[in-house]
Amino acid sequence: MMQQLKVVAPGEVARIVLLVICIGLLLTGSLWILLPFLGALLWATMIVISTWPILLRVQQAAGGRRWVGVLVMTIVAAGATPLHGRCYTSPAGPGEPGGTIAAWNPPLPCRSSA
């Protein structure tokens, strides 16, 4: 059995080519805008994948309630973030490696209410 080739009108070919070009431009523009965020997205993906079993255990311990597991994981993550910064910084001055920005600027003097 021979298959018959479909004949496409000349206007349809131009329309299809323009649609493919438009879709390609939209994809390129979207990736260009997302480019600065790809590193953060990669880290977030790794954190989610690595902590997923812990979330499932917490959820199971909470009687199958997902919101409790998410709340506990959010509190743990929010608590671990400042601790991470405190462990790896030292109160060095400006120009010294390992210093914090807060150590560069001395606190403002307090005014007395006299």
C-alpha positions as CSV (number, residue, x, y, z in Angstrom):
1,M,0.0,0.0,0.0
2,M,1.4,3.4,-0.9
3,Q,0.9,6.4,1.2
4,Q,-0.2,9.6,-0.4
5,L,1.7,12.7,0.4
6,K,-0.3,15.6,1.8
7,V,0.0,18.8,-0.2
8,V,0.4,21.9,2.1
9,A,-0.7,25.3,0.8
10,P,2.3,27.8,0.5
11,G,0.7,30.1,3.1
12,E,0.6,27.3,5.6
13,V,4.3,26.6,5.3
14,A,5.1,30.3,6.1
15,R,2.7,30.2,9.0
16,I,4.3,27.1,10.5
17,V,7.8,28.5,10.1
18,L,6.8,31.8,11.8
19,L,5.2,29.9,14.7
20,V,8.3,27.8,15.2
21,I,10.5,31.0,15.2
22,C,8.1,32.7,17.7
23,I,8.2,29.7,20.0
24,G,12.0,29.5,19.7
25,L,12.3,33.2,20.6
26,L,10.0,32.8,23.6
27,L,12.0,29.9,24.9
28,T,15.3,31.7,24.3
29,G,14.0,34.8,26.1
30,S,12.6,32.8,29.0
31,L,15.9,31.0,29.5
32,W,17.8,34.3,29.3
33,I,15.7,35.8,32.0
34,L,16.0,32.6,34.2
35,L,19.8,32.4,33.7
36,P,20.8,34.4,36.9
37,F,18.5,32.2,39.0
38,L,19.6,28.7,37.7
39,G,22.2,28.3,40.5
40,A,19.7,29.0,43.2
41,L,17.2,26.7,41.5
42,L,19.8,24.0,41.4
43,W,20.6,24.4,45.1
44,A,16.9,24.5,46.0
45,T,16.3,21.3,44.0
46,M,19.2,19.5,45.8
47,I,18.0,20.6,49.2
48,V,14.4,19.5,48.5
49,I,15.5,16.1,47.2
50,S,17.9,15.4,50.1
51,T,15.4,16.4,52.8
52,W,12.3,14.7,51.3
53,P,12.7,11.5,53.3
54,I,12.9,13.5,56.5
55,L,9.7,15.3,55.5
56,L,8.0,12.0,54.9
57,R,9.1,10.7,58.4
58,V,7.9,13.9,60.1
59,Q,4.6,13.7,58.2
60,Q,4.2,10.0,59.3
61,A,5.0,10.9,62.9
62,A,2.4,13.7,62.7
63,G,-0.4,11.2,61.8
64,G,-0.2,11.8,58.1
65,R,-0.7,15.6,58.2
66,R,1.4,17.2,55.5
67,W,1.0,20.7,56.9
68,V,2.7,19.7,60.2
69,G,5.6,18.2,58.3
70,V,6.0,21.2,56.2
71,L,5.8,23.5,59.2
72,V,8.4,21.6,61.1
73,M,10.8,21.5,58.1
74,T,10.3,25.2,57.5
75,I,11.1,26.0,61.2
76,V,14.2,23.8,61.1
77,A,15.4,25.3,57.9
78,A,14.8,28.8,59.1
79,G,16.6,28.0,62.4
80,A,19.6,26.4,60.6
81,T,20.2,29.3,58.2
82,P,21.4,31.8,60.8
83,L,23.4,29.2,62.7
84,H,25.2,28.4,59.5
85,G,26.2,32.0,59.0
86,R,27.4,32.2,62.7
87,C,29.6,29.1,62.4
88,Y,31.5,30.3,59.4
89,T,32.1,33.9,60.1
90,S,34.4,35.7,62.5
91,P,34.3,39.3,63.8
92,A,37.2,40.4,61.6
93,G,37.6,44.0,60.5
94,P,37.3,45.5,57.0
95,G,39.7,44.0,54.5
96,E,40.3,40.9,56.6
97,P,39.0,37.6,55.3
98,G,36.1,36.0,57.1
99,G,34.7,39.2,58.5
100,T,31.0,40.1,58.7
101,I,29.5,43.3,57.4
102,A,28.1,44.1,60.9
103,A,31.7,44.1,62.3
104,W,32.7,46.7,59.7
105,N,30.3,49.3,61.0
106,P,30.4,50.2,64.7
107,P,27.0,50.7,66.3
108,L,25.6,54.2,66.4
109,P,25.9,56.0,69.7
110,C,22.8,56.2,71.8
111,R,21.3,59.5,72.7
112,S,20.2,60.1,76.2
113,S,16.7,61.4,76.9
114,A,17.9,64.1,79.2
